[in-house]
Amino acid sequence: MANANPAFTDAEYADRLTRVRAAMDRAGLDILLITDPSNMGWLTGYDGWSFYVHQGVIVGPDGPPHWWGRGMDAAGALRTVWMADDTIHGYDDIYVQNPDRHPMTDLCGVIAGLGWSGRFGVEMDNYYFSATAYMTILNHFSDVADATGLVNWCRAIKSDTEITYLRRAGAIVTRMHAHISEVAEVGMRKNDLVAQIMRIGIEGADGHWGDYPAIVPMAPSGMDATAPHLTWDHRPLTAGVATFFEIAGAYRRYQCPQSRTLFLGQVPDTYRRAEEAVQEATDAVLHFARPGATCADLAIAFNSTLARFGFEKDSRCGYSIGMSYPPDWGERTMSIRRSDLTEIAAGMVFHFMPALWLDDGGIEMTEPIVITADGARRLTATPRGLVVKS
């Protein structure tokens, strides 16, 4: 039952499989189990909210990938993957959340039935792969290797279609931020505003529908905004208190996150100075963000500019983005930090994240960017700077 609305052409999926097999050869792997749903979707097109149970894509020495997962989710695989129906393998529901029968036992039987053997790679450091899954596989395979990041790095340079999807996601998050600027007011309950933001995110923009984000909106105010990852509550927006909104537009699971900071009323001088520092440091990064530079070069440009204004940031200031599922919209490959010597290339996409958490709040003014042959280009049209309403 072929996917009636594939996100990519068969040729693009074939190219991705070729890249993954080349990476497997370099790593000395004969079999690869992919459990990250982003990697599963990127390689096969599989798309379903089924990652709360064990599932995966198996790549062997030849032929197409094979999808494996819960029996009832096999119907979703038949509807979304590009491969033929005989590559879909569903396990019995007796394995679901049963401490006495682990699904990986079934997986190992599937691999044996395919006649595959040899060095077996698994994504050990992955949200979706457990210690028990690993121990179960060891009962059937003696040569198991860590393949964490193998597929993620194959995804680092985006195709033209992927960049189109990211631009559509960028248009959605632009609209979401514009709505915040338009309707936010003193006394408005935070949950009411977030509800409107999420509605717009699903409605979409420019005729393109919106997908669910890989992270829910972060929207802390005041002292809550000294922490980076708090969400929202029922309390009303207050004059003179900063609220940052870290949100994402999403299209076909491609995530375009962006943050802006809202002030209702007078902006304290500290925040104006932080705004100037962040904007100057952002300009420095966008100037250096071109093919041939390294992630470390961007981090140095950012931190040295920030230091001239008397501010410092001790965490990374950006990371690679693309296709993602909960709980994270990052690709878990490149980070913009001094220790990352990865060379930047055209087609890479980053969420540049120059957030500062101050003593009495936080300021986030971030930029999703795509690297082109001529340098960095923004993926959104969101106005720069603080959002201030009197």
C-alpha positions in Angstrom: 0.0 0.0 0.0 2.2 2.8 -1.3 2.4 6.3 0.4 0.0 8.5 -1.6 1.7 11.7 -0.5 5.4 11.0 -0.1 7.6 13.8 1.3 10.5 13.0 -1.1 11.2 11.3 -4.3 12.3 7.7 -4.6 15.6 9.0 -5.9 16.2 11.1 -2.8 15.5 8.1 -0.5 17.8 6.0 -2.6 20.6 8.6 -2.2 20.1 8.6 1.6 20.3 4.9 1.7 23.6 5.0 -0.2 25.0 7.5 2.2 24.0 5.4 5.2 25.6 2.3 3.7 28.8 4.2 3.0 28.9 5.3 6.6 28.2 1.7 7.8 31.2 0.6 5.6 33.4 3.2 7.2 32.3 2.0 10.7 32.7 -1.7 9.8 29.0 -2.5 10.3 27.1 -5.3 8.6 23.7 -4.5 10.1 22.3 -1.3 11.5 19.3 -0.8 13.8 17.9 2.7 13.7 15.6 3.6 16.6 15.7 7.4 16.5 12.3 8.3 14.9 13.9 11.3 13.1 16.4 8.9 11.5 13.7 6.4 10.7 11.6 9.0 9.0 14.5 10.5 7.1 15.6 7.2 5.7 12.2 5.5 5.0 9.4 8.1 5.3 7.9 6.4 8.3 5.7 8.8 10.3 3.7 7.9 13.3 3.3 8.7 17.0 4.5 5.3 17.9 7.9 6.0 19.4 6.7 5.2 22.9 7.0 1.5 22.1 10.1 -0.2 20.7 10.4 0.1 16.9 13.2 0.6 14.4 14.5 0.4 10.8 17.0 -2.3 10.0 19.6 -1.7 7.2 21.4 -4.8 6.0 24.2 -5.4 3.5 21.9 -5.1 0.5 18.3 -4.4 -0.5 15.9 -1.8 1.0 15.6 -1.0 4.6 13.1 -3.0 6.7 10.7 -1.4 9.1 10.0 -3.2 12.4 7.6 -2.3 15.1 4.4 -3.0 17.0 1.9 -5.0 14.9 -0.8 -2.4 15.0 1.7 0.3 13.8 2.6 -1.8 10.8 -0.5 -0.3 9.1 1.1 3.1 9.6 4.3 1.9 8.0 2.4 0.6 5.0 0.9 4.0 4.6 4.0 6.1 4.9 7.3 4.3 3.9 8.6 4.1 0.4 9.6 0.4 0.6 7.5 -2.6 -0.6 5.0 -4.2 1.8 7.2 -7.3 2.4 9.7 -5.1 4.2 7.2 -4.4 7.0 7.5 -6.5 10.2 5.1 -6.2 13.1 5.5 -7.9 16.4 2.7 -9.3 18.6 1.1 -7.1 21.2 2.2 -9.6 23.9 5.6 -7.8 23.7 4.2 -4.3 24.5 5.3 -3.1 27.9 5.6 -6.6 29.2 8.6 -7.1 31.5 8.7 -10.8 30.8 8.9 -10.6 27.0 11.0 -7.9 25.3 10.3 -6.8 21.7 14.0 -7.0 20.8 13.7 -10.8 21.0 11.3 -10.5 18.0 13.7 -8.1 16.3 16.5 -10.6 16.5 14.3 -13.3 15.0 13.4 -11.0 12.1 17.1 -10.4 11.4 17.8 -14.1 11.5 15.0 -14.7 9.1 16.5 -12.2 6.7 19.8 -14.2 6.8 21.9 -11.3 8.0 24.8 -11.7 10.4 27.9 -9.9 11.4 28.8 -6.7 13.2 25.6 -5.1 14.5 25.3 -1.4 15.1 22.8 0.2 17.4 22.1 3.8 18.5 23.2 3.3 22.1 22.9 7.0 23.2 19.4 7.6 22.0 16.2 8.6 23.7 14.4 5.6 22.3 16.9 2.8 23.0 17.0 1.3 26.5 19.5 -0.6 28.5 17.2 -3.6 28.5 17.0 -3.5 24.7 20.7 -3.6 24.5 21.0 -6.5 26.9 18.4 -8.4 25.0 20.2 -8.0 21.7 23.4 -9.2 23.3 21.7 -12.5 24.0 21.5 -13.0 20.2 24.5 -11.1 18.7 28.0 -11.2 20.1 29.4 -8.3 18.1 27.4 -5.2 18.9 28.8 -1.8 18.3 27.7 1.8 19.1 26.3 3.5 16.0 25.1 6.7 17.8 25.0 9.6 15.4 25.8 7.6 12.2 22.6 8.5 10.5 22.4 11.9 12.1 25.6 12.9 10.4 24.3 11.7 7.1 21.5 14.2 7.5 23.8 17.2 8.1 23.7 18.7 4.6 20.1 19.3 3.5 18.7 18.8 0.0 16.9 21.5 -1.8 13.5 20.0 -0.9 14.5 19.8 2.8 15.5 23.5 2.7 12.1 24.3 1.1 10.4 22.5 4.0 12.5 24.4 6.6 11.6 27.7 4.9 7.9 26.8 5.1 8.4 26.0 8.8 10.2 29.4 9.1 7.2 31.2 7.6 5.0 29.5 10.2 7.1 30.5 13.2 7.3 34.1 11.7 3.5 34.2 11.8 3.5 32.8 15.4 5.8 35.5 16.6 3.9 38.2 14.8 0.7 37.1 16.6 2.5 37.4 20.0 3.5 41.0 19.1 -0.1 41.8 18.0 -2.2 40.4 20.9 0.0 40.2 24.0 -1.2 42.6 26.6 -1.0 43.2 30.4 -3.4 40.9 32.2 -3.6 38.3 29.4 -3.3 34.8 30.9 -0.2 33.0 29.7 -2.0 29.8 28.8 -4.5 31.7 26.6 -1.7 33.3 24.6 0.1 29.9 24.3 -3.1 28.3 23.1 -3.4 30.9 20.3 0.3 30.4 19.4 -0.2 26.6 19.1 -3.4 27.1 17.0 -1.5 29.3 14.5 1.4 26.8 14.4 -1.0 24.1 13.3 -2.9 26.3 10.9 0.3 27.1 9.1 1.3 29.9 6.8 1.4 30.8 3.1 -1.0 28.0 2.3 1.1 25.3 4.0 -0.2 23.4 6.9 1.6 23.3 10.3 2.9 20.2 12.0 3.4 19.5 15.7 6.7 20.9 17.1 9.3 18.6 18.7 9.3 20.8 21.8 6.3 22.5 23.4 6.4 26.3 23.7 8.8 27.7 26.3 7.3 30.9 27.7 8.7 31.8 31.2 8.4 35.3 32.7 10.5 37.2 35.2 12.5 35.0 37.6 11.2 31.9 35.8 13.0 33.1 32.8 16.4 32.8 34.6 15.9 29.1 33.7 15.9 28.1 30.0 13.3 25.3 29.8 10.2 26.2 31.8 6.9 26.3 29.9 3.7 28.2 30.8 1.1 28.6 33.5 -2.1 30.5 34.1 -0.6 33.7 35.5 -1.3 36.9 33.6 1.4 38.9 31.7 2.7 41.7 33.8 4.1 45.2 32.9 7.8 45.6 33.2 8.5 41.9 33.3 10.3 40.1 30.4 8.8 36.9 28.9 10.7 35.0 26.3 9.0 32.7 23.8 11.0 29.9 22.4 8.7 28.3 19.8 9.0 26.4 16.5 7.1 26.3 13.3 7.1 22.8 11.8 6.3 21.4 8.4 6.4 17.7 7.5 8.4 17.2 10.8 11.0 19.8 9.7 11.5 22.1 12.7 12.3 25.8 12.6 12.7 27.1 16.1 13.1 30.8 17.0 12.9 32.9 20.2 12.0 36.4 20.9 11.7 38.3 24.2 8.6 40.4 25.1 8.4 43.5 27.3 5.1 45.1 28.2 6.1 48.7 29.2 9.4 50.2 30.1 12.5 48.1 29.2 15.2 48.2 31.9 18.6 49.5 30.9 20.2 46.1 31.6 18.0 44.5 28.9 18.7 47.2 26.4 22.4 46.6 26.9 22.0 42.9 26.6 19.9 43.4 23.4 22.7 45.5 21.8 25.3 42.9 22.8 23.3 40.0 21.4 22.5 41.8 18.2 26.2 42.7 17.6 27.3 39.2 18.4 24.7 37.8 16.1 25.9 40.0 13.3 29.5 38.8 13.9 28.4 35.1 13.7 26.3 35.7 10.5 29.4 37.3 8.9 31.6 34.3 9.6 28.9 31.6 9.0 30.0 30.5 5.5 31.5 27.3 3.9 35.0 26.7 5.2 34.5 28.2 8.7 34.2 25.9 11.7 31.6 25.8 14.4 34.5 26.9 16.7 35.1 30.0 14.6 31.4 31.0 15.1 31.6 30.4 18.8 34.8 32.5 19.1 33.2 35.3 17.0 30.1 35.3 19.2 31.8 35.1 22.6 34.5 37.7 21.8 31.9 40.2 20.7 29.7 39.5 23.7 32.6 40.0 26.0 33.2 43.5 24.6 29.8 44.4 26.0 30.5 42.9 29.4 28.4 39.7 28.9 29.3 36.1 28.7 27.6 32.8 27.8 29.0 29.6 29.1 26.8 27.2 27.1 26.8 26.4 23.4 25.2 29.1 21.2 23.7 27.0 18.4 23.2 23.6 17.0 22.1 21.8 13.8 18.4 21.4 13.1 16.2 19.6 10.5 13.7 16.8 10.8 12.9 16.0 14.4 10.4 14.3 16.7 9.8 14.9 20.4 11.5 15.4 22.7 14.1 17.5 20.9 14.3 19.6 17.7 18.1 19.4 17.4 19.9 16.9 15.2 22.5 16.1 17.9 25.5 16.5 15.7 27.2 20.0 15.4 27.2 22.5 18.2 28.4 26.1 18.0 31.0 25.9 20.7 34.8 26.4 20.9 35.6 22.7 21.0 33.6 21.8 17.9 35.9 21.9 14.9 33.3 20.7 12.4 33.7 22.5 9.1 30.6 24.3 7.9 29.3 23.5 4.4 26.5 24.8 2.2 23.2 23.1 3.0 23.8 22.9 6.7 21.1 24.5 8.9 21.5 25.8 12.4 19.5 27.3 15.2 21.8 30.1 16.3 20.9 30.4 20.0 22.5 33.5 21.6 20.4 33.4 24.8 21.4 35.1 28.0 20.0 34.3 31.4 20.4 37.3 33.7 19.9 37.7 37.4 16.3 38.7 37.1 15.2 37.1 33.9 16.3 36.0 30.4 16.7 37.4 26.9 16.4 35.2 23.9 16.6 36.5 20.3 17.6 33.6 18.2 18.0 33.0 14.4 17.5 29.8 12.4 19.9 30.0 9.4 20.8 28.1 6.4 24.4 28.1 5.0 24.7 28.9 1.3 27.7 29.2 -0.9 27.6 32.9 -0.3 27.1 32.8 3.5 24.3 32.5 6.0 20.7 33.3 5.2 17.8 33.7 7.7 14.9 31.2 7.5 12.4 33.7 8.9 11.2 37.2 8.5 10.7 37.9 12.2 11.8 41.4 13.1 15.0 41.5 15.1 15.4 42.8 18.7 13.2 42.9 21.7 9.4 43.0 21.3 8.2 46.0 23.2 4.6 47.1 23.7 3.7 50.1 25.9 
